C-alpha cells in the first residue's frame, strides 16, 4: 500500500480507534472488540511497513508457514516464561 493509505489507517490502530473518509464525509468508530490482522507476501512486490504503523501493531506474531518465528507480546511471553523477542 502507498504511504497515504497507511496514514489513513493510523487513527484506527492507535487510541483514537476510528477510520475517516473525507470524500464521503463520514467517521466510523471501531467496535471495542475490533482487532486488526494484516498479512504480507515475502517477495519483491512487498514494501516495508512505515515505522509509525509498525509501532501500532502490537502484539505481533510472525509466522513462517505454520511455525511461529517471533512473538512481540511481552505479557504472554513473560507469563509463559519465554523471551518476548522470540
matplotlib code that plots the C-alpha trace (Angstrom):
import matplotlib.pyplot as plt

x = [0.0, 1.2, 2.0, -1.3, -3.3, -1.3, -1.7, -5.5, -5.3, -3.2, -6.2, -7.8, -4.8, -4.0, -6.1, -8.4, -10.0, -11.7, -11.4, -12.5, -13.5, -13.1, -14.6, -17.8, -17.7, -18.0, -16.1, -16.6, -15.7, -14.2, -16.1, -14.5, -13.6, -12.1, -8.8, -6.6, -4.9, -2.5, -0.6, 2.2, 3.8, 7.5, 8.6, 9.9, 6.5, 6.3, 7.2, 8.1, 5.5, 6.0, 7.6, 4.7, 2.3, 4.7, 4.8, 1.0, 0.8, 1.5, 1.3, 2.7, 3.2, 5.3, 4.6, 6.6, 4.4, 2.7, 5.5, 5.7, 9.0, 8.7, 6.2, 6.1, 3.5, 5.6, 2.9, 2.1, 5.8, 6.6, 3.7, 4.9, 8.5, 9.6, 11.6, 9.3, 11.8, 11.4]
y = [0.0, 3.5, 5.9, 7.8, 4.6, 3.6, 7.1, 6.8, 3.6, 5.2, 6.6, 3.2, 1.5, 4.0, 5.1, 7.2, 4.0, 5.3, 5.5, 8.5, 9.1, 12.8, 12.1, 10.6, 12.9, 10.0, 8.9, 5.3, 4.3, 0.9, -1.6, -2.2, -5.8, -4.7, -6.4, -5.7, -8.5, -8.0, -10.4, -9.6, -11.5, -12.1, -11.3, -8.4, -6.8, -6.3, -3.0, -2.5, -1.1, 2.5, 2.7, 4.6, 1.8, -0.9, 0.6, 0.5, -3.2, -4.8, -7.5, -9.1, -12.7, -13.6, -16.9, -18.7, -21.4, -22.9, -22.1, -19.1, -17.4, -14.4, -13.1, -9.5, -9.9, -9.2, -10.1, -13.5, -14.4, -13.5, -15.5, -18.5, -17.9, -17.2, -14.4, -11.7, -11.2, -14.8]
z = [0.0, -0.5, 2.3, 2.1, 2.5, 5.6, 7.0, 6.8, 9.0, 11.7, 13.7, 13.6, 15.1, 17.9, 20.8, 18.6, 17.1, 14.0, 10.3, 8.3, 4.7, 3.8, 0.4, 1.9, 5.0, 7.5, 10.5, 11.6, 15.2, 15.8, 18.0, 21.4, 20.3, 17.0, 16.1, 13.1, 11.2, 8.3, 6.2, 3.8, 1.0, 1.3, -2.3, -4.4, -4.6, -0.8, 0.7, 4.4, 6.8, 7.7, 11.2, 12.8, 11.6, 12.7, 16.2, 16.4, 15.5, 18.9, 20.0, 16.8, 16.0, 13.0, 11.2, 8.6, 7.2, 10.2, 12.6, 15.0, 14.5, 16.8, 19.3, 20.3, 23.1, 26.2, 28.7, 27.3, 26.7, 30.3, 31.7, 29.6, 30.7, 27.2, 25.6, 24.0, 21.2, 20.0]

ax = plt.figure().add_subplot(projection="3d")
ax.plot(x, y, z, "-o")
ax.set_aspect("equal")
plt.show()
